[in-house]
Amino acid sequence: MSKNKGTLYLIPNVIADETAPAVIAEQVREVVKDTQYFLVENIRTARRYISSLKLGLTIEELRFEVLDKKTKDTQLAQLMQPVLNGENVGIISESGCPGIADPGALAVDFAHNKGIQVVPLVGPSSIFMALMSSGFSGQSFAFSGYLPIDKKRRVEAIKRLEKTAKDFHQTQIFMETPYRNDHLFNDLVKNCNPNVKLCVAKDVSGKEEFIKTKTIAQWRKEKLTIGKFPTIFVLSV
């Protein structure tokens, strides 16, 4: 094995189709252009993303391996062998930034344990863009991912988030599978206190982008249908 290790680059992806020219920085393009080996959640969409950057690369000459939530530690060691041998490796998330609510964190943890340099590249994150545009405090916040599917447990989770937001003055960020967006929104409107503030950030950076912050009392007066678009919910008291 070479004494000189490669670098692990965290390469952001678009969070809305056809937005690469607007949201992907030149630094990202340069790194992708100089990298031959990528760890990705989905090979087909990763190939399509790199093609969309129009870098003049021959996609068939690049190497892709799957790194997802099912990847085991023994597999990860094999996937990361090239960077130990001195080759640069790029991690591409399915959407947004690697390592944020994303299995790329597995490779980053491995890299730190092995003394491999980790370089995060600037790119879009729907989680942080929703927080930025919510008007809520960014001094203290928490991301809870997906809430429970079961309605009773979901309502209990909503109540816990509301209490945490109130007790600790902490902004609460969470999301839902697109086809359940409206169910979650309705549960929030029905079960939160009227003075609670809720930001709905739908299709951030996309053609159907919709970002609004209102109190629950105000949301109850508005008939909102979110639909099946990626959406981030941000709650504050």
C-alpha positions, -999 to 999 in steps of 0.1 A, spaced: 0 0 0 13 35 -9 24 57 20 6 86 3 -32 84 8 -57 100 -15 -83 126 -6 -120 120 1 -141 147 -16 -177 153 -5 -194 163 -37 -229 180 -35 -256 171 -59 -286 191 -70 -318 190 -50 -340 199 -79 -337 188 -116 -320 210 -141 -305 234 -116 -269 225 -118 -258 256 -137 -272 278 -109 -263 258 -77 -232 238 -84 -200 258 -79 -170 258 -102 -148 241 -75 -172 211 -76 -169 209 -113 -131 209 -111 -130 182 -85 -154 160 -105 -134 165 -136 -102 153 -119 -118 123 -101 -121 88 -116 -137 69 -87 -170 77 -70 -190 62 -42 -227 69 -48 -262 59 -36 -274 52 -71 -251 46 -100 -276 55 -127 -286 89 -112 -249 97 -104 -239 91 -140 -268 113 -151 -257 141 -127 -221 141 -138 -233 141 -175 -254 172 -167 -223 191 -156 -210 189 -192 -174 185 -183 -164 166 -214 -159 133 -195 -165 99 -209 -188 85 -183 -180 49 -192 -144 54 -182 -154 64 -146 -158 39 -118 -188 39 -96 -196 18 -65 -227 19 -43 -225 33 -8 -259 33 8 -275 26 42 -272 -11 36 -234 -10 32 -216 -31 59 -183 -22 75 -165 -50 57 -178 -37 24 -168 -1 33 -132 -11 38 -131 -26 3 -149 5 -12 -123 28 5 -92 8 -5 -84 30 -35 -81 61 -13 -58 42 10 -37 34 -21 -34 71 -30 -64 76 -53 -88 105 -48 -124 94 -41 -156 114 -45 -188 108 -26 -220 119 -43 -252 121 -24 -285 112 -41 -296 148 -33 -279 177 -17 -247 174 5 -231 141 14 -230 133 51 -261 153 60 -290 128 65 -270 107 41 -250 74 42 -219 92 30 -212 98 67 -200 62 69 -172 68 45 -163 101 62 -160 84 96 -138 57 80 -116 83 65 -110 101 98 -102 68 115 -76 61 88 -61 96 87 -75 104 52 -80 140 44 -117 149 40 -127 179 18 -163 191 19 -174 211 -12 -200 239 -11 -234 229 -25 -271 230 -19 -288 215 12 -325 216 15 -323 213 52 -301 243 57 -318 263 29 -351 258 46 -337 269 80 -321 300 63 -354 310 48 -377 302 78 -369 333 98 -363 311 129 -332 309 151 -301 293 136 -283 295 169 -298 263 182 -316 238 160 -321 200 155 -329 179 125 -351 149 133 -353 133 99 -385 114 92 -413 113 118 -431 80 125 -455 66 99 -481 55 124 -505 84 130 -506 80 168 -468 79 171 -465 108 146 -487 130 167 -467 121 198 -435 130 180 -450 164 169 -459 171 205 -424 163 216 -409 186 190 -432 214 200 -422 210 237 -385 208 229 -388 240 207 -405 258 236 -384 245 265 -350 249 248 -358 277 223 -345 253 197 -357 253 160 -370 219 150 -364 206 114 -379 175 99 -392 160 67 -415 134 52 -417 111 22 -433 133 -6 -465 112 -8 -472 117 29 -464 155 29 -500 165 32 -508 140 59 -480 154 80 -489 190 73 -525 183 84 -514 166 116 -492 196 124 -520 221 118 -544 200 138 -522 192 168 -499 221 174 -508 251 195 -521 281 175 -491 303 184 -465 278 171 -448 289 139 -443 265 110 -423 270 78 -431 248 48 -402 247 23 -413 228 -8 -392 219 -38 -363 242 -26 -344 257 -56 -368 239 -80 -395 252 -104 -423 246 -78 -404 262 -49 -428 274 -22 -414 287 11 -438 302 37 -437 307 74 -470 312 93 -484 305 127 -505 274 131 -535 297 136 -528 313 102 -522 279 85 -556 267 97 -572 295 76 -553 285 45 -560 254 24 -526 243 14 -519 212 -7 -482 205 -9 -483 175 -32 -455 150 -39 -426 174 -38 -395 171 -16 -404 192 14 -387 204 46 -408 214 77 -394 238 102 -411 245 136 -405 272 162 -423 285 193 
